[in-house]
Amino acid sequence: MTDTSSTSPLSPSGLGTAQPRDYFALMKPRVMSLVVFTAWVGLFVAPGQLSWPLAAASILCIAVGAGASGALNMWWEAESDALMSRTKTRPIPAGKLSRDSALGFGVIMSALSVLGLAMASNYFAAAFLAFTIAFYAVFYTMWLKRATPQNIVIGGAAGAFPPMVGYAAVTGNISWDSIILFLITFMWTPPHFWALALYKTIDYDKAGIPMMPNVAGAKSTRRQIFIYALALAGVCVLPLLTGLGGPLYGVVALALNAGFVGLAYRVWQSRAGDRPEHGDERSLYDVKAGDKAARNLFAFSLFYLFTIFVAIAAEHALKLVG
């Protein structure tokens, strides 16, 4: 008789073959790296002074907190991750870690990150980090993601809070500039994730996740992507009004938003996310071309957010503003 009790990747039993890299993968390093970078920019541009050792410790704590959120997300989403081509190789569905191990790791890392930030900076920043972790792991992952197709819009706040946390690590408060950093990331999130969802609709169908294309349809999603792209371009004017950004930022933001809006327009005019009509080769070609447009927007959106935050940081480093 074959004992299968320990072969399931979702089994609560510990897996002795787990490696440090599996726990590292649990923290979604590629996904969270951009989030951590925006937190660093928030810390870097904040008025005030924080010694380099304490600044480095603060960013490390924010990074650990972001990774802990990812671990808790993977713990909760293990079953649906196993159904999706994009996520089925993650540590839990791949059988490298048990769900209990992921849960314990996520909880411990969450606590350490919050306590560490309290010691490295201030209690307000630490409380803000704790709220961010809870917002992503509990409010978004456990409830909002499956409750509404607006999951990414509302839940996007979790990914937009880190620059405010970084800013608060220096100042101990919230300001208009930190809110602007939040708004840029917040408005960027829906077109970024919906572009992905357009060409991963089948995956979300399998997992039963009500992403916008699966609920409202591809055509509506494409239109909303374009509207959000225009709104994002408008939000990017705000740093010029408050002094957070100057001439260098203005030029970079203009070029980036022109590219983003242009790619979003192509998605709007495409058939990305549509299902090809049976037996119609032209329809199949149009859908595939549309999916390519969505992929192009998704890829550019990563470059977009990174570069626009680089421009803000560079301007402050060169003392062109402030």
PLY file of the C-alpha trace (Angstrom):
ply
format ascii 1.0
element vertex 322
property float x
property float y
property float z
element edge 321
property int vertex1
property int vertex2
end_header
0.00 0.00 0.00
1.34 3.45 -0.93
1.29 6.16 1.68
0.22 9.41 0.00
-0.30 11.42 3.15
2.97 13.30 2.77
2.99 13.74 -1.00
0.40 16.47 -1.27
1.90 19.95 -1.53
-1.00 21.23 0.53
-0.40 18.77 3.36
0.16 20.31 6.82
3.14 18.03 7.44
6.57 19.63 7.26
8.68 18.87 4.21
12.22 17.94 5.08
13.55 18.76 1.64
12.80 22.49 1.91
15.78 24.72 1.12
16.46 28.34 2.13
15.78 29.37 -1.47
12.26 27.94 -1.15
11.52 30.24 1.78
13.06 33.11 -0.17
10.79 32.31 -3.14
7.85 32.32 -0.71
8.49 36.04 -0.20
7.84 36.82 -3.91
11.21 38.58 -4.37
10.62 39.64 -7.97
7.15 40.97 -7.26
8.12 42.72 -4.04
11.42 44.20 -5.25
9.63 47.06 -7.02
7.50 47.68 -3.93
10.62 47.87 -1.76
12.28 50.25 -4.22
9.35 52.67 -4.02
9.64 52.50 -0.23
13.31 53.45 -0.49
12.44 56.44 -2.69
9.86 57.54 -0.12
12.53 57.35 2.60
15.15 59.07 0.43
13.07 62.11 -0.55
11.51 62.65 2.89
12.59 65.82 4.70
14.58 65.12 7.82
17.53 62.97 8.67
18.01 59.29 9.35
21.51 57.83 9.64
22.55 55.44 6.91
22.63 52.40 9.23
19.13 53.15 10.50
17.90 53.94 6.98
19.29 50.63 5.71
17.74 48.78 8.65
14.39 50.47 7.98
14.39 49.45 4.32
15.37 45.90 5.28
12.43 45.76 7.69
10.04 47.04 5.02
11.43 44.44 2.60
10.91 41.66 5.15
7.39 42.93 5.80
6.63 42.92 2.07
8.03 39.40 1.78
6.01 38.26 4.79
2.88 39.54 3.05
3.81 37.47 0.01
4.32 34.37 2.17
0.93 34.78 3.82
-0.65 35.31 0.40
0.90 32.07 -0.88
-0.27 30.22 2.23
-3.87 31.29 1.69
-3.83 30.99 -2.11
-2.08 27.58 -2.31
-5.03 25.74 -3.81
-5.77 28.32 -6.50
-2.04 28.72 -7.21
-1.94 25.02 -8.08
-4.57 25.60 -10.79
-2.89 28.51 -12.57
-0.02 28.17 -15.04
1.55 31.39 -13.76
1.68 30.23 -10.13
1.73 26.42 -10.10
5.54 26.33 -9.68
5.43 28.33 -6.44
6.91 26.52 -3.40
3.65 25.20 -1.91
1.90 23.83 -5.04
5.27 22.51 -6.24
5.51 20.45 -3.04
8.62 22.13 -1.67
6.93 23.61 1.41
3.83 22.80 3.42
1.11 25.37 4.04
1.80 25.30 7.77
5.46 26.10 7.16
4.48 29.05 4.97
2.01 30.34 7.57
4.53 30.12 10.40
7.21 31.78 8.31
4.90 34.61 7.27
3.70 35.33 10.80
7.23 35.32 12.26
8.62 37.55 9.51
5.69 39.95 9.90
6.34 40.33 13.62
10.10 40.75 13.17
9.68 43.37 10.44
7.31 45.49 12.52
9.39 45.25 15.70
12.56 45.98 13.76
11.09 49.07 12.11
9.91 50.34 15.49
13.49 50.13 16.78
15.13 51.48 13.61
12.80 54.43 12.98
9.61 55.18 14.91
6.38 53.64 16.17
4.20 55.39 13.60
6.11 53.85 10.68
6.04 50.44 12.39
2.27 50.67 12.92
1.85 51.73 9.29
3.87 48.69 8.17
1.74 46.40 10.36
-1.41 47.91 8.82
0.00 47.40 5.30
0.76 43.73 5.96
-2.70 43.16 7.45
-4.37 45.03 4.57
-2.68 42.82 1.97
-2.74 39.48 3.78
-6.18 39.70 5.38
-8.36 42.34 3.73
-7.15 41.79 0.15
-6.00 38.15 0.02
-8.58 36.54 2.29
-11.64 38.59 1.39
-11.46 41.25 -1.30
-9.73 39.20 -4.01
-12.68 36.85 -4.36
-15.42 39.28 -3.37
-15.40 41.81 -6.23
-13.84 42.50 -9.64
-12.70 45.78 -8.08
-10.23 43.71 -6.02
-7.18 45.15 -7.75
-8.46 48.73 -7.55
-9.10 48.66 -3.79
-6.44 46.11 -2.93
-3.89 48.09 -4.92
-3.55 50.33 -1.88
-1.48 47.59 -0.23
1.19 47.91 -2.90
0.96 51.71 -2.83
1.48 52.13 0.93
5.24 51.26 1.06
6.51 54.66 -0.19
4.40 56.24 2.55
5.91 53.81 5.08
9.41 54.74 3.89
8.57 58.42 4.11
7.12 57.96 7.62
10.27 56.14 8.73
12.05 59.51 8.47
9.30 61.97 9.39
7.03 59.96 11.65
3.97 61.29 9.82
2.13 61.60 6.50
2.43 64.56 4.13
1.04 65.60 0.76
4.23 64.43 -0.93
3.93 60.95 0.55
0.27 60.85 -0.49
1.31 61.75 -4.04
3.79 58.86 -4.10
0.92 56.65 -2.95
-1.42 57.97 -5.65
1.06 57.35 -8.46
1.42 53.70 -7.46
-2.28 53.32 -6.71
-3.42 54.62 -10.11
-0.74 52.54 -11.86
-1.92 49.27 -10.32
-5.23 48.60 -12.18
-3.90 48.99 -15.75
-0.78 47.03 -14.77
-2.67 44.01 -13.39
-5.61 44.15 -15.79
-3.19 44.00 -18.73
-1.91 40.74 -17.23
-5.44 39.51 -16.54
-6.45 40.04 -20.18
-4.08 37.36 -21.41
-4.43 35.15 -18.33
-8.24 35.06 -18.31
-8.37 31.25 -18.51
-6.15 30.94 -15.44
-8.42 33.18 -13.39
-11.44 31.20 -14.64
-9.87 27.99 -13.35
-9.08 29.54 -9.97
-12.50 31.17 -9.63
-11.02 34.63 -9.08
-13.35 37.42 -10.29
-10.85 39.55 -12.15
-12.31 42.36 -14.24
-12.05 40.60 -17.65
-13.78 37.50 -16.26
-16.68 39.49 -14.78
-17.14 42.68 -16.80
-15.70 41.29 -20.02
-12.58 42.02 -22.00
-14.03 45.01 -23.86
-14.97 46.84 -20.67
-11.59 46.04 -19.12
-9.71 47.40 -22.13
-11.68 50.66 -21.91
-11.02 50.96 -18.18
-7.31 50.39 -18.70
-7.21 53.36 -21.05
-9.20 55.54 -18.63
-6.85 54.68 -15.77
-3.85 55.42 -17.99
-5.21 58.93 -18.58
-5.93 59.37 -14.86
-2.40 58.22 -14.02
-0.95 60.81 -16.41
-2.98 63.46 -14.59
-1.77 62.33 -11.16
1.83 62.52 -12.37
1.45 66.29 -12.71
1.04 66.65 -8.94
4.76 66.37 -8.02
5.41 69.44 -10.18
2.84 71.41 -8.19
4.21 70.54 -4.74
7.94 70.63 -5.53
8.36 66.88 -5.10
9.41 66.82 -8.75
11.08 69.37 -10.98
12.26 69.76 -14.60
14.02 66.38 -14.83
11.02 64.58 -13.42
8.71 66.56 -15.71
10.54 65.48 -18.87
10.75 61.84 -17.78
7.11 61.74 -16.64
5.95 63.29 -19.93
7.79 60.67 -21.99
6.72 57.77 -19.79
3.07 58.77 -19.73
3.01 59.31 -23.47
4.27 55.75 -23.88
1.89 54.35 -21.26
-1.18 56.07 -22.70
-0.16 55.05 -26.22
0.18 51.38 -25.26
-3.08 51.53 -23.28
-4.82 52.96 -26.36
-3.53 50.05 -28.43
-4.93 47.63 -25.86
-8.28 49.47 -25.92
-8.45 49.16 -29.71
-7.32 45.53 -29.69
-9.14 42.28 -28.98
-7.01 41.39 -25.98
-8.84 38.99 -23.68
-11.52 38.10 -26.25
-12.20 34.46 -26.98
-11.57 33.56 -30.64
-14.63 32.68 -32.65
-14.69 28.98 -33.46
-13.15 28.18 -36.82
-12.43 31.84 -37.65
-8.71 32.16 -38.36
-8.89 35.93 -38.64
-10.55 36.12 -35.23
-7.84 33.93 -33.73
-5.15 36.17 -35.25
-6.80 39.34 -33.91
-7.09 37.91 -30.41
-3.46 36.80 -30.36
-2.36 40.22 -31.61
-4.47 41.82 -28.90
-2.89 39.64 -26.24
0.50 40.82 -27.46
-0.63 44.43 -26.98
-1.65 43.59 -23.40
1.70 41.89 -22.77
3.52 44.94 -24.10
1.62 47.22 -21.74
2.26 44.91 -18.78
6.00 44.80 -19.50
6.22 48.56 -20.03
4.28 49.24 -16.85
7.08 47.65 -14.79
9.66 49.86 -16.46
7.32 52.84 -16.07
6.92 52.70 -12.30
10.60 52.00 -11.68
11.75 54.85 -13.92
9.32 57.46 -12.63
10.48 56.80 -9.06
14.11 56.88 -10.24
13.46 60.33 -11.72
12.07 61.60 -8.41
15.02 60.18 -6.45
17.60 61.43 -8.97
16.24 64.95 -8.83
16.56 64.98 -5.04
20.03 63.43 -5.21
21.14 66.15 -7.64
19.43 68.77 -5.46
17.35 70.04 -8.37
14.36 70.34 -6.05
13.81 70.81 -2.35
0 1
1 2
2 3
3 4
4 5
5 6
6 7
7 8
8 9
9 10
10 11
11 12
12 13
13 14
14 15
15 16
16 17
17 18
18 19
19 20
20 21
21 22
22 23
23 24
24 25
25 26
26 27
27 28
28 29
29 30
30 31
31 32
32 33
33 34
34 35
35 36
36 37
37 38
38 39
39 40
40 41
41 42
42 43
43 44
44 45
45 46
46 47
47 48
48 49
49 50
50 51
51 52
52 53
53 54
54 55
55 56
56 57
57 58
58 59
59 60
60 61
61 62
62 63
63 64
64 65
65 66
66 67
67 68
68 69
69 70
70 71
71 72
72 73
73 74
74 75
75 76
76 77
77 78
78 79
79 80
80 81
81 82
82 83
83 84
84 85
85 86
86 87
87 88
88 89
89 90
90 91
91 92
92 93
93 94
94 95
95 96
96 97
97 98
98 99
99 100
100 101
101 102
102 103
103 104
104 105
105 106
106 107
107 108
108 109
109 110
110 111
111 112
112 113
113 114
114 115
115 116
116 117
117 118
118 119
119 120
120 121
121 122
122 123
123 124
124 125
125 126
126 127
127 128
128 129
129 130
130 131
131 132
132 133
133 134
134 135
135 136
136 137
137 138
138 139
139 140
140 141
141 142
142 143
143 144
144 145
145 146
146 147
147 148
148 149
149 150
150 151
151 152
152 153
153 154
154 155
155 156
156 157
157 158
158 159
159 160
160 161
161 162
162 163
163 164
164 165
165 166
166 167
167 168
168 169
169 170
170 171
171 172
172 173
173 174
174 175
175 176
176 177
177 178
178 179
179 180
180 181
181 182
182 183
183 184
184 185
185 186
186 187
187 188
188 189
189 190
190 191
191 192
192 193
193 194
194 195
195 196
196 197
197 198
198 199
199 200
200 201
201 202
202 203
203 204
204 205
205 206
206 207
207 208
208 209
209 210
210 211
211 212
212 213
213 214
214 215
215 216
216 217
217 218
218 219
219 220
220 221
221 222
222 223
223 224
224 225
225 226
226 227
227 228
228 229
229 230
230 231
231 232
232 233
233 234
234 235
235 236
236 237
237 238
238 239
239 240
240 241
241 242
242 243
243 244
244 245
245 246
246 247
247 248
248 249
249 250
250 251
251 252
252 253
253 254
254 255
255 256
256 257
257 258
258 259
259 260
260 261
261 262
262 263
263 264
264 265
265 266
266 267
267 268
268 269
269 270
270 271
271 272
272 273
273 274
274 275
275 276
276 277
277 278
278 279
279 280
280 281
281 282
282 283
283 284
284 285
285 286
286 287
287 288
288 289
289 290
290 291
291 292
292 293
293 294
294 295
295 296
296 297
297 298
298 299
299 300
300 301
301 302
302 303
303 304
304 305
305 306
306 307
307 308
308 309
309 310
310 311
311 312
312 313
313 314
314 315
315 316
316 317
317 318
318 319
319 320
320 321
